[in-house]
Amino acid sequence: MDNEGLESAIKKLVAVMAQLRNPKGGCPWDLEQDFSSIAPHTIEEAYEVDDAIRRRDFEALRDELGDLLFQVAYHAQMAREEGLFGFGEVVSAICDKMVRRHPHVFGDHDAKNADEVLRNWEALKEAERAAKGEPGDASMLDSVPRRLPAVMEAFQMTTKVARVGFDWPNLGAVLDKLDEEVRELKAEVQEDAGDHRAVADEMGDLLFAAVNVARLLGVDPESALKAANRKFRRRFRYVEDQLRAQGRKPADSDLKEMDALWNGAKAQERKG
């Protein structure tokens, strides 16, 4: 699609969204929505984009990106109705921000590698916060949404602070920390006298350390856990299928039998 076609497609998207929200002939459901009611749909669409990427289904990715872009148009249309901003201002603002935060591309600043780019990015964000008059005691972690899933929140926080040098010296150090957290969890489990708060606290520390291990290994922990979840689904489905072929269900089996079937699923995967 050339630039003229792209401009026409964007105008069409904005026009479609405006008509859906038009009190004269618009969609009754769309007219009832506000920022809060649409926000969950926006989050859902972002996850569907992520799912299409994980599955490497690029036809689905095209469609899911369209759904996510529609969410941007939706919020922009509601903002325009309230006299706040419109779709054009959203696009212009992100373009200006990207140019401003990439002086090594659009300016005369040099960046030798990706790590330096990220350090400069954080410095530029801090300067922007100061220019906006944000409190001097604001944290660089304030930009990490607290409503993120816990694994993603931990990953983003530790990634950010690593950019300013607050990080483990090497992989071995954080692996040692992981071992330490396992030992502390075991100790709390043995000492647990009915108050599980200490156990939960140590469990949280263990998971946080595991996220750091993943990060230093260059592994996205959310993706890794998603892959493990899919593997669990696949293998347990095999267990169910094998029992179903015998006219039984998991509740009719026992752990020893199901564990043997689980190992059979693993063997099948290795052959595949």
LUMMARTI-370149 format. One record per atom (N, C-alpha, C, O): residue in one letter; x negated, y, z negated. Coordinates in steps of 0.001 Angstrom, whole numbers, padded with zeros to 6 digits, always signed. Each point is the difference from the previous one (the first is absolute). Layout:
N
aXYZ...
end
This chain:
272
m-000851-001197+000000m+000851+001197+000000m-000882+001241+000000m-000903+000119-000828d+001157+000800+001746d-000795+001217+000068d+000485+001005-001040d+000968-000255-000716n-001648+001401+000639n+000338+001001-001011n+001416+000525+000160n+000687+000262-000987e-000252-000108+002234e+001365+000497+000237e+001023-001011-000499e+001004+000373-000607g-001262-001660+000865g+000911-001039-000472g+000008-000092-001508g+001045-000221-000611l-002228+000395+000001l-000093-000038-001453l+000797+001139-000620l+000737-000204-000964e-000884+001395+001516e+000739+001157-000522e+001502-000213+000133e+000768+000351-000896s-000354-000933+002028s+001428-000268+000218s+000520-001033-001002s+001114+000132-000507a-001928-001167+000219a+000424-001050-000932a+000153+000564-001407a+000943-000349-000710i-001866+001221+000304i+000085+000596-001330i+001236+000887-000116i+000704-000029-001010k-000448+000811+002047k+001190+000859-000002k+001272-000841-000081k+000964+000376-000666k-000975-001514+001351k+001166-000889-000029k+000217-000550-001403k+001132-000055-000480l-002227-000354-000184l+000104-000519-001370l+000613+001047-000924l+000912-000303-000769v-001412+001530+000845v+000503+001068-000860v+001469+000280+000301v+000789+000247-000913a-000422-000287+002196a+001389+000259+000392a+000928-001112-000473a+001110+000269-000461v-001560-001518+000573v+000821-001133-000468v+000246+000120-001494v+001122-000196-000468m-002179+000521-000288m+000147+000134-001440m+000936+001146-000360m+000812-000121-000917a-000924+001222+001631a+000862+001148-000266a+001460-000347+000253a+000879+000432-000746q-000616-001200+001782q+001384-000368+000316q+000571-000952-001042q+001177+000089-000350l-002003-000990-000141l+000474-000920-001038l+000430+000759-001255l+000893-000440-000724r-001533+001581+000471r+000308+000802-001181r+000959+001156+000311r+000285+000830-000864n+000193-000790+002067n+000906+001081+000406n+001386-000214-000616n+000617-001038+000242p-000114+001992-001031p+001336-000162-000599p+001098-000190+001037p+001060-000546-000305k-001309+000992+001520k+000973-000156+001092k-000436-001165+000886k-000808+000173+000912g+001338-001337-001182g-000278-001166+000837g-001184-000835-000428g-000373-000944+000697g-000230+001270-001834g-001134-000775-000482g+000419-001294-000664g+001182-000342-000020c-002143-000371-000520c+000266-001285-000662c+000404+000234-001449c-000733+000660-000737p+001878-001182+000311p+000449+000208-001389p-001024-000477-001028p-000198+000644-001030w-000451-001776+001312w-000985-000506-000954w-001191+000934-000088w-000435+000355-001096d-000097+000045+002245d-001179+000879+000007d+000302+001339-000667d-000864+000588-000650l+002084-000118+000815l+000369+001290-000593l+000055-000056-001521l-000126+001030-000663e+000310-002209+000112e+000080-000146-001460e-001374-000097-000664e-000100+000084-001224q-000947-000257+002010q-001314-000271-000576q-000719+001278-000426q+000279+001090+000498d-001225-001262-001448d-000879+001096-000408d-001409-000555-000142d-000236-001174+000285f-000706+002012-000723f-001388-000443-000084f-000148-001235-000882f-000725-000932+000346s+001402+000928-001468s-000145-001113-000948s+000556-001301+000546s-000587-001063-000205s+001712+001138+000898s+000611-001227+000506s-000766-000573+001186s+000043-001206+000240i-000738+002054+000498i-000744-000462+001163i-001395-000479-000382i-000572-000838+000698a+000010+001354-001798a-001369-000367-000392a-000234-001514-000064a-001026-000462+000497p+001941-000337-001092p-000240-001448-000017p-000097-000612+001397p-000758-000945+000218h+001527+001488+000726h-000067-000500+001374h-001355+000337+000619h-000554-000791+000764t+000031+001954-001092t-001313+000407+000507t-001069-000964-000496t-000858-000432+000769i+000911+000095-002058i-000967-000945-000571i+000142-001370+000662i-000994-000647+000329e+002239+000215-000140e+000245-001303+000626e-000588-000052+001404e-000617-000994+000383e+000808+002072+000388e-000522+000020+001365e-001523-000056+000010e-000594-000633+000872a-000040+001297-001841a-001469-000050-000078a-000466-001432-000266a-001003-000441+000562y+001721-000280-001411y-000360-001391-000270y+000212-000870+001237y-000757-000943+000232e+001774+001249+000555e+000247-000786+001208e-001085+000248+001045e-000361-000904+000752v-000153+002125-000708v-001162+000274+000856v-001172-000863-000452v-000668-000641+000812d+000432+000635-002121d-001090-000785-000565d+000158-001481+000330d-000975-000672+000336d+002193+000169-000432d+000256-001416+000280d-000290-000332+001455d-000589-001041+000291a+000996+001916+000628a-000255-000241+001422a-001498-000026+000290a-000465-000789+000823i-000286+001654-001502i-001452+000031+000179i-000620-001290-000513i-000863-000583+000656r+001302+000137-001829r-000552-001228-000575r+000265-001191+000927r-000836-000894+000129r+002010+000892+000515r+000352-001100+000906r-000580+000191+001393r+000115-000881+000852r-000742+002038-000619r-000543+000361+001308r+001056-000121+001092r-000284-000433+001117d+001493+000822-001461d+001123+000022+000944d+000126+001430+000506d+000684+000821-000611f-001339-000523+001721f-000098+001383+000443f+001276+000505+000667f+000232+001208+000058e+000582-002105+000436e+001309+000431+000496e+000868+000456-001171e+000690+001017+000073a-000743-001799-001157a+000728+000392-001210a-000595+001271-000581a+000731+000850-000509l-002062-000710+000581l-000651+001198-000543l+000486+001251+000709l+000238+001023-000642r-000089-001092+001953r+000531+001147+000741r+001364+000395-000534r+000267+001179-000232d+000595-002167+000038d+001352+000284-000485d-000022+000529-001433d+000727+000935-000335e-001563-001536-000505e-000047+000418-001402e-000599+001397-000147e+000423+000766-000865l-001398-000432+001697l-000545+001357-000026l+001072+001004+000413l+000062+001113-000520g+000774-001524+001457g+001115+000861+000390g+000959+000223-001151g+000469+001116-000222d-000177-002192-000518d+000884+000124-001163d-000605+000929-001047d+000706+000799-000615l-002026-000910+000415l-000658+000857-000985l-000012+001457+000469l+000202+000917-000797l-000440-000713+002089l+000026+001358+000540l+001393+000606-000133l+000145+001198-000244f+000874-002034+000406f+001369+000482-000169f+000232+000493-001423f+000734+000963-000221q-001367-001634-000743q+000126+000455-001384q-000591+001394-000181q+000548+000821-000736v-001660-000556+001405v-000609+001338-000054v+000976+001017+000584v+000208+001073-000567a+000387-001423+001704a+000964+000905+000630a+001211+000217-000899a+000560+001095-000043y-000159-002145-000676y+001168+000079-000893y-000254+001017-001111y+000812+000896-000231h-001941-001042-000452h-000323+000925-001093h-000184+001424+000523h+000420+000964-000639a-001050-000842+001803a-000223+001325+000572a+001327+000664+000361a+000157+001207-000182q+000791-001982+000688q+001308+000549+000350q+000741+000491-001250q+000604+001073+000016m-000652-001851-001084m+000664+000418-001235m-000668+001250-000560m+000672+000882-000533a-002004-000808+000653a-000722+001187-000470a+000381+001223+000844a+000154+001100-000531r-000005-001295+001828r+000383+001110+000875r+001384+000521-000366r+000239+001207+000015e+000673-002123-000343e+001355+000403-000386e-000012+000852-001265e+000877+000842-000195e-001868-001060-000658e-000102+000773-001243e-000909+001218+000156e-000299+000691-000974g-000139-000434+002216g-000836+001170+000254g-001410-000118-000538g-000641+001014-000278l+000140-002244+000125l-001329-000224-000576l-001081-000087+001075l-000951+000782+000000f+001101-001722+000900f-000927-000187+001120f+000660-000947+000992f+001056-000570-000270g-001696+000414+001419g+000530-000909+001008g-001069-000972+000478g-001117-000010-000519f+001463-000807+001508f-000906-001012+000514f-001276+000645+000542f-001100-000509-000211g+001257+001622+000905g-001156+000694+000564g-000991+000427-001061g-001210-000122+000191e+001716+000624-001315e-000876+000419-001091e-000733-001189-000616e-001148+000126-000427v+001813-001273+000383v-000642-001207-000525v-001182-000385+000886v-001096-000272-000491v+001334+000252+001801v-001055-000367+000951v-001142+001010-000048v-001170-000381-000028s+001508+001657+000018s-001017+001051-000021s-000846-000080-001266s-001218+000170+000049a+001869-000429-001188a-000708-000053-001280a-000996-001147-000032a-001123+000169-000476i+001521-001346+000982i-000933-001135-000048i-001142+000203+000988i-001128-000413-000271c+001402+001040+001408c-001075+000290+000948c-001024+000953-000617c-001207-000219+000098d+001709+001278-000735d-000898+000964-000640d-000824-000667-001094d-001194+000267-000136k+001841-001144-000647k-000711-000674-001087k-001096-000910+000534k-001109-000020-000534m+001413-000731+001584m-001002-000921+000544m-001188+000747+000598m-001142-000438-000139v+001399+001547+000795v-001093+000813+000546v-000840+000563-001144v-001229-000001+000063r+001908+000483-001113r-000685+000609-001145r-000851-001022-000750r-001086+000323-000483r+001581-001548+000389r-000709-001021-000767r-001005-000801+000830r-000645-000913-000517h+000512+001249+001792h-000997-000666+000847h-000927+001041+000624h-000083+000103+001224p-000617+000671-002062p-000897+001019+000549p-001154-000609+000791p-000613+000683+000821h+000311-001962-001060h-001053-000676+000745h+000444-000344+001418h-000821-000352+000847v+002120+000457-000595v+000537-000241+001345v+000392+001317+000677v-000326+000240+001163f+001036+000607-001922f+000535+001234+000580f-000793+001247-000391f+000338+001105+000425g-001388-001273-001228g-000807+001135-000423g-001472-000291+000165g-000387-000815+000838d-000431+001470-001628d-001446-000156+000131d-000621-000772-001157d-001216+000032-000189h+002044-000721-000581h-000506-000792-001129h-000457-001367+000496h+000608-000561+000911d-001666+000024-001498d-000500-001323+000364d+000415-001032-001045d+000028+000291-001195a+000287-001478+001650a+000284-001133-000888a-000698-001213+000584a+000308-000427+001113k-001247-000126-001861k-000851-001071+000526k+000701-001358+000028k-000310-000848+000837n+001255+000648-001753n+000662-001298-000071n+001380+000155-000631n+000392+001088-000424a+000334-002204+000373a+001368+000038-000519a+000043+000394-001469a+000919+000706-000416d-001894-001146-000382d-000015+000353-001418d-000116+001514-000182d+000655+000579-000867e-001482+000050+001681e-000152+001445-000101e+001280+000707+000422e+000373+001018-000583v+000291-001552+001585v+001287+000562+000428v+000985-000019-001157v+000692+000990-000239l-000620-002107-000485l+000949-000130-001101l-000349+000930-001163l+000893+000568-000628r-002184-000411+000339r-000400+000932-001062r+000385+001433+000372r+000495+000759-000832n-000731-000406+002099n+000382+001337+000463n+001512+000190-000062n+000485+001082-000329w+000248-002137+000648w+001477+000032-000025w+000480+000365-001401w+000869+000858-000160e-001438-001513-000856e+000411+000292-001371e-000376+001426-000406e+000754+000669-000707a-001919-000212+001157a-000417+001373-000320a+000940+001013+000649a+000347+001012-000609l+000058-001289+001836l+000924+000898+000699l+001366+000011-000681l+000633+001050-000113k-000180-002217-000338k+001282-000068-000709k-000057+000804-001297k+000956+000690-000354e-002079-000785-000346e-000155+000756-001245e+000029+001496+000277e+000601+000764-000756a-001251-000344+001840a+000008+001414+000370a+001406+000463+000369a+000392+001125-000312e+000363-001997+000976e+001380+000336+000368e+000872+000164-001236e+000841+000897-000068r-001055-001783-000919r+000784+000095-001233r-000304+001316-000721r+000898+000654-000530a-002186-000276+000520a-000378+001259-000639a+000604+001193+000732a+000438+000964-000626a-000418-001036+001965a+000554+001099+000793a+001498+000153-000227a+000548+001096+000116k+000107-002206-000441k+001444+000048-000269k+000293+000475-001420k+001159+000182-000373g-002212+000017-000416g+000199+000454-001366g+000392-001094-000956g+000577+000270-001054e-000887-001525+001413e+000323-001098-000905e-000876+000093-001244e-001114+000519+000075p+001592-001009-001219p-000756+000106-001252p-001414-000555+000137p-000227-000993+000692g-000706+001642-001353g-001386-000434+000075g-000235-001357-000633g-001007-000652+000277d+001940+000219-001136d-000174-001296-000647d+000754-001111+000736d+000190-001091-000538a+000241+001379+001783a+000691-001023+000790a-000973-001133+000307a-001197+000232+000167s+001708-001441-000095s-000829-001168+000284s+000043-000333+001479s+001023+000195+000656m-002131-000699-000130m-000018-000427+001393m+000905-001216+000195m+000362-000337+001127l+000003-000326-002243l+000898-001155+000096l+001468+000406+000058l+000871-000845+000203d-000594+002133-000380d+001392+000452+000059d+000618-000243+001371d+001221-000090+000130s-002074-000017+000900s+000515-000216+001354s+000366-001456+000263s+000573-000318+001041v-000901-000565-001982v+000386-001414+000147v+001387-000168-000604v+000155+000140-001213p+000859-000436+002025p+001373-000102-000527p+000122-001068-001083p-000465-001128+000166r+001094+001499-001274r+000172-000948-001103r+001021-001088+000328r+000041-001037-000661r+000779+001276+001678r+001031-000984+000342r-000498-001041+001000r+000770-000856+000434l-002036+000920-000069l-000550-001036+000869l+000056-001356-000702l-000040-000054-001230p+000130-001037+001984p-000184-001307-000631p-001322-000016-000748p-000972+000614+000442a+000927-001307-001565a-001143+000075-000899a-001327-000341+000671a-001004+000668-000248v+000984-001695+001092v-001246-000375+000660v-000485+001125+000909v-001189+000321+000016m+002096+000271+000729m-000373+001095+000901m-000451+001224-000782m-000935+000691+000406e+001601-000417-001538e-000391+001139-000823e-001423-000185-000539e-000814+000922+000053a+000524-002115-000570a-001331-000279-000530a-001054+000119+001100a-001074+000560-000220f+001384-001085+001392f-000944+000045+001116f-000267+001438+000431f-001152+000372+000222q+002196+000435-000103q-000185+001385+000427q-000751+000814-001050q-000859+000811+000347m+001172-001017-001625m-000691+000755-001046m-001491-000312-000021m-000830+000907-000041t+000494-002196+000070t-001413-000372-000070t-000735+000384+001277t-001192+000303-000041t+001884-000313+001165t-000620+000445+001252t-000337+001476-000071t-001068+000426+000439k+001996+000362-001002k-000223+001444-000098k-001173+000334-000910k-000863+000797+000367v+000826-001395-001543v-001069+000358-000932v-001349-000525+000475v-001042+000560-000341a+001058-001644+001134a-001255-000513+000549a-000628+001012+000950a-001221+000045+000151r+002057+000763+000486r-000511+000996+000954r-000826+001078-000686r-000808+000670+000643v+001006-000502-001944v-000781+001010-000719v-001026-000672-000922v-000533+000628-000915g+000270-001904+001170g-001062-000701-000718g+000395-000766-001232g-000856-000599-000651f+002154+000596+000301f+000443-000735-001186f+000384-001410+000437f+001164-000279+000288d-002155-000599-000244d+000224-001333+000548d-000979-000984-000616d-000979+000401-000629w+001244-001682+000809w-000903-001041-000462w-001272+000050+000833w+000062+000290+001195p-001223-000568-001803p-001257+000080+000748p-000115-001045+001100p-000651+000230+001019n+001286-001379-001228n-000065-001058+001010n+001114-001013-000260n+000699+000073-001011l-000547-001009+001932l+001047-001009-000117l-000206-000880-001230l+000965-000372-000669g-002222+000040+000370g-000270-000857-001151g+000507+000591-001295g+000493-000726-000863a-000609+002047+000713a+000443+000656-001232a+001501-000121-000179a+000473-000256-001108v+000278+000436+002175v+001457-000075-000139v+000462-001451-000127v+001029-000266-000619l-001777-000671+001198l+000328-001418-000210l-000230-000382-001462l+000757-000782-000575d-001803+001340-000011d-000240-000221-001433d+001150+000575-000822d+000427-000591-000992k+000065+001753+001420k+001137+000617-000692k+001239-000874+000109k+000767-000121-000956l-000573-000483+002110l+001134-000905+000189l-000100-001175-000964l+000988-000379-000630d-002179-000196+000517d-000215-001105-000952d+000283+000459-001433d+000605-000723-000791e-001055+001933+000477e+000225+000549-001346e+001494+000134-000293e+000455-000322-001097e+000297+000795+002080e+001441+000182-000204e+000703-001347-000163e+000958-000113-000764v-001428-000898+001474v+000571-001346-000168v-000245-000482-001427v+000904-000545-000633r-002117+000740+000124r-000318-000423-001368r+000861+000747-001015r+000492-000595-000959e-000312+001892+001168e+000799+000795-000940e+001468-000416+000043e+000678-000006-001027l-000189-000341+002218l+001383-000472+000097l+000165-001321-000739l+000970-000192-000732k-001920-000715+000925k+000068-001287-000699k-000002+000207-001511k+000737-000670-000724a-001560+001590+000254a-000079+000259-001437a+001317+000529-000532a+000446-000409-001072e+000172+001304+001798e+001283+000562-000444e+001098-001050+000025e+000863-000022-000878v-000890-000850+001884v+001011-001064+000075v-000122-000912-001218v+001010-000408-000573q-002233+000090+000178q-000219-000878-001161q+000418+000675-001305q+000457-000667-000928e-000613+001986+000861e+000316+000726-001232e+001433+000520-000028e+000444+000542-001012d+000278-000703+002112d+001348+000561+000115d+000895-000520-001123d+000160-001206-000187a+000419+002154-000554a+000874-000378-001126a+001435+000463+000259a+000726+000341-000934g-000338-000332+002169g+001359+000399+000329g+000112+001383+000603g+001019+000330+000608d-002060+000491-000768d-000014+001330+000605d-000815-000095+001286d-001229-000070-000033h+001929+000068+001162h-000662-000248+001276h-000597+001258+000617h-000527-000059+001111r+000595+001189-001796r-000499+001238+000599r-001500-000079+000287r-000454+000464+001046a-000306-001039-001954a-001445-000117+000207a-000311-000926+001172a-000918+000256+000779v+001692-001333-000662v-000185-000926+001120v+000312+000710+001314v-000738-000128+000977a+001842+000879-000963a+000374+000727+001213a-001068+001030+000360a-000301+000205+001176d-000270+000443-002198d-001040+000988+000236d-001230-000647+000636d-000563+000540+000952e+000152-001682-001469e-001162-000695+000558e+000304-000538+001398e-000879-000035+000862m+002129-000385-000640m+000386-000468+001327m-000111+001130+001011m-000436-000204+001132g+000839+001402-001556g-000121+001169+000870g-001449+000314+000315g-000333+000318+001141d-000541-000406-002153d-001426+000247+000217d-000593-001008+000985d-000832+000344+000840l+001279-001598-000962l-000495-001042+000897l+000408+000286+001446l-000814-000117+000916l+002072+000489-000722l+000473+000305+001348l-000706+001225+000575l-000329+000043+001185f+000101+000952-002047f-000689+001212+000451f-001427-000342+000438f-000479+000501+001017a-000191-001353-001790a-001354-000418+000367a+000015-000774+001315a-000907+000150+000819a+001932-000977-000614a+000105-000769+001243a+000160+000925+001204a-000546-000268+001070v+001297+001355-001245v+000149+000982+001082v-001356+000608+000342v-000313+000198+001174n-000490+000099-002191n-001333+000553+000236n-000899-000992+000725n-000784+000391+000865v+000892-001673-001210v-000771-001022+000715v+000370+000012+001477v-000871-000011+000869a+002173+000035-000596a+000463+000009+001392a-000540+001220+000739a-000470-000103+001133r+000544+001255-001786r-000446+001235+000648r-001482-000063+000353r-000391+000375+001105l-000430-000845-002033l-001432-000077+000261l-000338-001067+001028l-001064+000052+000618l+001949-001014-000429l-000185-001014+001032l+000518+000482+001358l-000156-000685+001012g+000775+001872-001001g+000574+000507+001241g+001300-000682+000365g+000373-000060+001171v+000322-000460-002187v+001272-000706+000207v+001139+000855-000541v-000073+000488-001127d+001114-000304+001912d+001188+000697-000481d+000742-000950-000933d+000511-001018+000466p-000429+001310-001774p+000610-000956-000928p+001483-000238+000279p+000505-001102-000215e+000190+002131+000694e+001421-000181+000326e+000140-001005+001136e+000841-000897-000063s-001662+001042+001100s+000038-000933+001128s-000395-001408-000444s+000599-000987+000428a-001610+000907-001289a-000450-001306-000472a+001097-000700-000790a+000231-001197+000170l+000448+001955-001042l+001069-000598-000796l+001186-000369+000866l+000638-001029-000224k-000333+001866+001222k+001082-000322+000936k-000312-001305+000728k+000876-000849+000166a-002132+000692+000269a-000395-001217+000697a+000136-001213-000922a+000438-001068+000429a-000813+001242-001691a+000148-001091-000976a+001465-000341-000214a+000362-001167-000146n+000485+002204+000129n+001440-000233-000156n+000552-000805+001173n+000777-000938-000179r-001203+001330+001396r+000481-000718+001183r-000484-001444-000016r+000727-000912+000393k-001954+000712-000848k-000548-001355-000093k+000801-000826-000996k+000298-001168+000248f+000048+001778-001373f+000798-000716-001007f+001365-000377+000573f+000463-001126-000179r+000179+002073+000869r+001305-000292+000619r-000107-001183+000967r+000816-000922-000007r-001868+000993+000841r-000177-001021+001029r-000214-001387-000614r+000588-000985+000446r-001424+000926-001460r-000313-001292-000602r+001160-000556-000809r+000251-001206+000008f+000461+002095-000712f+001134-000508-000764f+001122-000430+000938f+000744-000933-000302r-000622+001616+001443r+001001-000427+000985r-000309-001416+000493r+000906-000797+000246y-002195+000502-000108y-000403-001345+000396y+000436-001012-001062y+000508-001074+000323v-000711+001428-001586v+000435-000879-001099v+001505-000240+000097v+000464-001136-000098e+000296+002220+000292e+001458-000129+000114e+000397-000876+001185e+000887-000846-000111d-001551+001058+001245d+000341-000766+001207d-000261-001487-000195d+000788-000842+000430q-001909+000529-001085q-000325-001411-000227q+001019-000656-000929q+000394-001144+000223l+000029+001851-001249l+001011-000543-000910l+001355-000077+000670l+000756-000948-000212r-000447+001959+001030r+001285+000015+000696r+000122-001191+000949r+001089-000544+000184a-002202+000144+000411a-000002-001158+000899a+000360-001283-000742a+000431-000985+000601q-000619+001017-001935q+000353-001148-000835q+001368+000175-000653q+000420-000809-000827g+000266+001886+001216g+001305+000264-000579g-000060+000562-001401g+000948-000137-000772r-002076+000779+000436r-000164+000530-001347r-000377+001478+000035r-000312+000558+001052k+000350+000064-002242k-000379+001386-000169k-001132+000080-001034k-000251-000971-000712p-000425+002108+000627p-001065+000128-001007p+000460-000335-001415p-000757-000574-000783a+002000+000933+000456a+000504-000284-001349a+000119-001501-000255a+000084-000429-001151d-000075-000382+002232d+000088-001452-000141d-001379-000647-000086d-000118-001211-000185s-000932+002040+000322s-001372-000511-000004s-000673+000320-001333s+000662+000416-000951d-001964-000608+000887d-000760+000388-001189d-001290+000676+000456d-000318+000013+001189l-000417+000547-002143l-001186+000782+000342l-001040-000844+000723l-000615+000467+000959k+000412-001701-001403k-001024-000850+000614k+000295-000224+001476k-000894+000112+000839e+002131-000425-000523e+000370-000250+001391e-000109+001273+000831e-000543-000015+001105m+001071+001130-001652m-000041+001249+000759m-001420+000486+000205m-000311+000586+001037d-000561-000823-002017d-001393+000397+000139d-000679-000810+001105d-000824+000528+000747a+001170-001803-000648a-000550-000844+001062a+000473+000495+001363a-000771+000034+000959l+002034+000345-000880l+000531+000535+001261l-000654+001336+000339l-000271+000297+001163w+000025+000500-002196w-000681+001294+000202w-001390-000221+000611w-000408+000702+000926n-000300-001689-001466n-001313-000322+000550n+000123-000508+001433n-000892+000206+000823g+002005-000870-000537g+000253-000435+001374g+000177+001190+000928g-000456-000019+001144a+001123+001059-001643a+000173+001214+000795a-001361+000646+000293a-000249+000454+001117k-000625-000418-002127k-001341+000554+000187k-000775-000804+001038k-000708+000565+000834a+000849-001891-000892a-000702-000861+000959a+000507+000254+001404a-000782+000021+000951q+002088+000174-000811q+000572+000281+001318q-000556+001313+000550q-000288+000100+001193e+000138+000895-002046e-000524+001291+000446e-001451-000118+000458e-000407+000628+000978r-000369-001443-001698r-001395-000178+000392r-000106-000665+001366r-000886+000332+000788k+001798-001280-000502k+000000-000670+001301k+000398+000964+001103k-000502-000064+001123g+001443+000983-001482g+000489+000964+000994g-001030+001020+000374g+000268+000874+000824
end
